[in-house]
Every structure is written in C-alpha cells, then in structure tokens.
Amino acid sequence: MTTETIGTDAGDARITWHPAKKARLVLAVSHGAGGGIEARDLRALAGTLPAHGVSVALVEQPWRVAGKKVASPPKTLDVGWRGIWPAVAAPGLPVVSGGRSAGARVACRTAVELGAAAVLALSFPLHPPGRPEKSRAHELLGSGVPTLVVQGGNDPFGKPEEFPDGAHELVEVPYGDHGFAVPKRADLTQEQAVTLITDAVVKWAGSLG
C-alpha cells in the first residue's frame, strides 16, 4: 500500500494504492459527501480486488484532504476527479471509474470525457431522501460506458426498484442502507452483506475487457 498526493485545480487530492501483483485493470474509487475512504465497501474492495488482478486506487477528494466537513459542489468534485485521472491512468491499464454516493455521481458524469473503461456506482444517490421528484437518473443513464450499480435494499437515496431501466447492471444488497449497514434482525449478517458486494464487483470486473 502506497499513498501519493496529487495537485488538482480544486486543491490537493490523495490516492492510496492497493496494487495487484499482475494487474489488468485499475479501479479508481472515491468516497461520498458524508465520509471518506474508510467506508466499509471501499475498504472491502481494496482488500479483495488486488487478488483478482485489479489494482485499487482509493481517492480522497481535495475537500476531504483539506479537512473540511462539507463536500464541495458537484462541479468542483468533477474538477478534482479530472485532476487525479492522469495518476490512476499512469500504469497504462484500463481504468474503471468508481465512487460511492456523491463519488458515484462524479464517476458517471465524467466517464466518457476521461476515457473510463467502465463505472462502478456504489449507493448511487438517485434522489435526496423523500424527494423522488429530484431524480438524478440522467447522470447514471448518461455514463456512456458499462456500469454496475450496487444498491442497498433500504437505501433512502433510492431503493433498487426505483431505478429506471437502462444499460446498467444493478445488484441489490438486501436490507442495506446508504452505507450498506444491515439491521441485526436481518437474515443476512453484516459480513455476508459486504461479501455480496465484493463478489459482485469481482464477477463484474472479470467480465470487462
């Protein structure tokens, strides 16, 4: 594991690399507006994917590196993501653009422009909680590349059945909330929920290229 700081037009970003020994893909994946790269799904992917030929680059957006409590506006998030792209593309491998929540929106908005091979959208915030009329489906549907959505069954930002039909694949994590936490009463343990996520991404990544 290595960490590097990348200067962007939105400020310094930070990449923590979890390299694969024989990498065929890079997954560059960022956090949401309410947390960092310590999120359970991001940690699990970084711990699992390198054994399957996928180097994982966990990206901390400039606002997070600067210690701010509130995420930058979407356009600024996109600027930061563009700024780290040369570093994640440097190994010369296809790059999957990924993120959770707000980071998933960034990945979808910039995928074609940056030449991403695919998009991984974790907990895509289809709409603000309780505001289904404020849909962000156009961002997901406009990704323009193969896209996998992994969504909690009880995500207040959009349950799986609320998602529109499209070219994307969608995997549901039963009972999961926006952070993929499952209640203790569920017939699925937290560990099983996380394994469901990593298994789905490993399988999908294996189908790319």
Long-range contacts (C-beta under 8 A, 24 or more apart in sequence): 4-87, 5-65, 6-83, 6-84, 6-87, 7-83, 8-62, 8-79, 8-80, 8-82, 8-83, 8-84, 9-79, 9-80, 9-82, 9-83, 10-61, 10-62, 10-63, 10-72, 10-76, 10-77, 10-79, 10-80, 10-83, 11-62, 11-63, 11-65, 11-66, 11-80, 12-62, 12-65, 12-66, 13-59, 13-60, 13-61, 13-62, 13-65, 13-80, 13-83, 13-84, 14-59, 14-60, 14-65, 15-57, 15-58, 15-59, 15-60, 15-84, 15-87, 15-88, 16-46, 16-57, 16-58, 16-60, 17-55, 17-56, 17-57, 17-58, 18-46, 18-47, 18-49, 18-50, 18-55, 18-56, 18-57, 18-58, 19-50, 19-55, 20-49, 20-50, 20-51, 20-52, 20-53, 20-54, 20-55, 21-50, 22-53, 23-50, 23-53, 23-54, 23-55, 23-91, 23-93, 24-53, 24-54, 24-93, 24-94, 24-209, 25-53, 25-54, 25-55, 25-93, 25-94, 25-95, 25-96, 25-117, 25-205, 25-208, 25-209, 26-54, 26-55, 26-56, 26-57, 26-88, 26-89, 26-91, 26-93, 26-94, 26-95, 26-96, 27-54, 27-55, 27-56, 27-57, 27-95, 27-96, 27-98, 27-120, 27-205, 28-57, 28-59, 28-84, 28-85, 28-88, 28-95, 28-96, 28-97, 28-98, 29-56, 29-57, 29-58, 29-59, 29-98, 29-99, 29-100, 29-103, 29-120, 29-122, 30-58, 30-59, 30-60, 30-61, 30-81, 30-98, 30-99, 30-100, 30-103, 30-106, 30-107, 31-59, 31-60, 31-61, 31-64, 31-99, 31-100, 31-101, 31-103, 32-71, 32-99, 32-100, 32-101, 32-102, 32-103, 32-104, 32-123, 32-125, 33-70, 33-71, 33-101, 33-102, 34-71, 34-101, 35-179, 36-60, 36-64, 39-100, 39-179, 40-179, 40-180, 40-181, 40-190, 40-194, 41-100, 41-122, 41-123, 41-150, 41-179, 41-180, 41-194, 41-197, 42-100, 42-122, 44-194, 44-197, 44-198, 45-197, 45-198, 45-201, 48-198, 48-201, 48-202, 49-198, 49-201, 49-202, 49-205, 52-202, 52-205, 52-206, 54-96, 54-205, 55-91, 55-93, 57-87, 57-88, 59-84, 59-88, 59-103, 61-103, 71-102, 74-102, 74-105, 74-106, 74-109, 77-102, 77-103, 77-105, 77-106, 78-106, 78-109, 78-110, 81-106, 81-107, 81-110, 81-114, 82-110, 82-113, 82-114, 85-114, 89-115, 94-118, 94-208, 94-209, 96-120, 96-205, 96-208, 98-122, 101-125, 101-157, 101-178, 104-149, 105-136, 105-139, 107-143, 108-139, 108-140, 108-142, 108-143, 108-147, 109-139, 109-142, 111-143, 111-144, 111-145, 112-143, 112-144, 112-145, 116-145, 117-145, 117-146, 117-208, 117-209, 118-145, 118-146, 118-147, 118-148, 118-208, 119-143, 119-145, 119-146, 119-147, 119-148, 120-147, 120-148, 120-150, 120-201, 120-204, 121-147, 121-148, 121-149, 121-150, 121-168, 122-150, 122-197, 123-150, 123-151, 123-152, 123-155, 123-157, 123-178, 123-179, 123-180, 124-149, 124-151, 124-157, 124-158, 124-163, 125-157, 125-158, 125-178, 126-157, 126-158, 126-162, 126-163, 127-157, 127-158, 127-162, 128-157, 129-156, 129-157, 130-156, 132-162, 137-163, 137-164, 140-166, 140-168, 141-166, 141-167, 141-168, 143-168, 146-208, 148-200, 148-201, 148-204, 150-197, 150-200, 150-201, 151-176, 152-176, 152-177, 152-178, 152-179, 152-180, 169-204, 171-196, 171-197, 171-200, 173-197
